[in-house]
Amino acid sequence: MRPRAALRRQRGAHHPAGRRSRWPAGLLALLVALSPIEPPRAQPGPPPEFEHEIKASFVYTVAKFVEWPDRAFERPGAPLVFEVLGEDPLEEALERAARGKLVNGHPVEVLKAGDSRDLAPCHVLYVGRSEAGQLRGVLDQIRGETVLTVGELERFAEDGGVMGLRLEQNMIRFEVNVDAAERAHLSISSKILKLGTVIRERKRAMGAR
């Protein structure tokens, strides 16, 4: 990865986280991100910019329910870095969602990487749809690092990403690859796992035999 300074930082980005259940009290902050949306009647779905806001709010909120090992941060209180890879409008929405907020005591920083050659060290990597043909290379590049990978690509979690999400019937649905999370040394709260679909690579491999 290139040094973080080589990337364009977003303005104001550096500031002092197959089962579905009812909402646990500790996840009320996710209600906005996951509750149904009433789109304008003239449109088949919510406006694109509204979709980006919902997804950004979801990604930011989920990060608050993930634990990174201490070694993932240069020092106590160091920023938790979100990075958006590829041409994806989520970056601006993510910056707005996280502006002035903390994730588990860490200020938030949002970066953008045009392609995988520009990746900087980060804690949450959102892989844009433009990188569909590069996903395997991206995952190989960050293998062994403590990075929560998130994306909307088809079979994202099945192919080794930690969390795949999609907008379905105006609601956020997501899958969590717990084996990928374990490889990244991430601990994801059971409150999150209960709301999504859990994927276990070992079980899938045994079922394919």
N, C-alpha and C positions, 0 to 999 in steps of 0.2 A: 504494500500500500504506500501511496505517496504521503508525505508529511501533511498534516491537517492544514497547515498554513497555505498550501498550494491550492486549496479549494476556496471557492467563493462562499463566504458566510452570508447567511440571510440577515437582513437588517433587523436589529433588535433581537437576535436569536440567543444571545448569551445573557442570562438573567440569574441576581442573588436568590412512568410504570406501563357418538350419534345420539348425546342425551341433552334434553333441554328441561329445565326446571323452573319453578317460580323464583322470583327475584329474592335472593338472600338480602338481609338488611345491609350487609357490608358492601353491597354492589349497587347501591342506589345511584352512584355516580355514572354507572353504565347505562342507566335508563334512557337517557337522551340518545345514545349511540345505537341502542338495540331496539327501541320501541318502534311500532309502526309509524310510517310517515303518511300523511294525507296530502298527496300531490295535487296540484291544480287540475281541475277536471279536463282541461283542454290538452293535457299532456298524459302520455301513458305511464310516466314515472316522475319522480322528483326532478327539479332542474339539476343539470350537471354540477353546478357550483355547490348546490346543497348536498349532493352526494359526497363531494370531496370533504365538506365540513363534517359530515357524519362519520366518514371513514377516519378522518384525522382525529376527531374526538375519541373514537374507539381505540385507535392505536396508542394515543397518549394515555388514555385511562388504563388500558391493559398493562402498560409498562409499570403502573403503580402496584400491580399484583405479581410482579416478577422480582426475584432476588438474584442479583449478580454477586459473584464472590468479591471479596475485598480487593483482590489483585486486579480486578477489572478497572479500578480507579487509581489514578496516579497518587491521590491523596484524599483524605476525608473532605467532603464538601466539593470535590471536583465535579465538573459538569457531567450530566448524563447526556450523551450525544445521540441524536436521531439523525440518520442520513437517508436521503432519498436518491436512489440510483435510477438514472434514465430520464426520459422525457415524461414526466408525470406531474399533473397540476396539484398533486397532494401536498407538495412542499410548502406552498404559501398557506394552505389551510392548516397544516400541522404547526407552522410557526404561530399562527393566530391562536390555535387551541392551547399551545404551551406557553404563550407569552406571559412572563411574570410569575410563572408557577414553578413548583418544585415536584420532583419525583423522589419519594423516600429520602428527603433531605438534600437532594442534589439539584442545583439549578439546571435548566434545560438549554441545550444548544442544538440548532438545526442546521445541517449542512446539505449541500447538493453535490452529487457526482454525475457528470455527464455520461461517463462509461466506467466499466470496471477497472480500467487503468488508473482512474482518479480516486479510487476508494481511499478514504482516510480511516483511522481507527475510530470505531463507534460502538455503541451499545445496542442500538436498534437500527436495523437496515431494512428499509422498505424498497423492495425490488419492483420497479415499474413494469408495466406491460410491454414496453418497448424492448425489454431485455429478455423476452421469451426464449430466444435462440441462444442466450448466453447464460441461462440459469445454472446449468451444471458447472460451468467454469467459475461462476461467481461463488457458488457453494464450496467448490474445491479451494478457491482462493482464501476463504475465511475459515476453512476447516480447523478445528482446534481452538478457535477464538471464542470469547464469551460474547457472542452476538445473537440477539433475538432477531431472526429473519422473518419478515412479513411480506406477503404478496398476494395479488389477486389472480395470478396466472393459474390456468387450469392444472390441477393435480400438484399444486405448489407444495403442500405438506407431504403428499405421497412421494414426491420426488426428492425429499430431503430438507425442505424449508421447515422452520419451526411452526409458523402459523399461516394458514391460508384463509383468506376471507373473500366473501362475495356478498353482493346485495341481491336478496331473493325475496320477491313479493314485498318490496319496500322495507325489508329488515336485514340487518347484518347477520350473516351466518358465518361460522368459522370452524376450522379444524386445527387441532394441535397435534403435532408429531412429537410425542413425549420422548422418543428415542433421540431425535435430533436435539431436543432441549437438553437431554442428559449429556450428549456429546459436547454441547456448548457450555456445560457446567451451570445451567440456569435452573432455578427452582420456580415453577409456576404454581400459583395458588390453586388449591382444589376448587375454590369458588369460581375460578375461570374455567377449569376443566369441566365442571358440572354443566356449564352453559353451552359448551361446544361439543364437537365430535372428536373423540380421542383416537389417534392413530398410533398403532404399535407396529413398527416395521418387522419385528421378529415374528409376531403372530401372523402378519400378512404373508411373510416368506414361507411359514410352515403351511399355511392354507393353500399356497400355490403349488405345493408338491403333489 
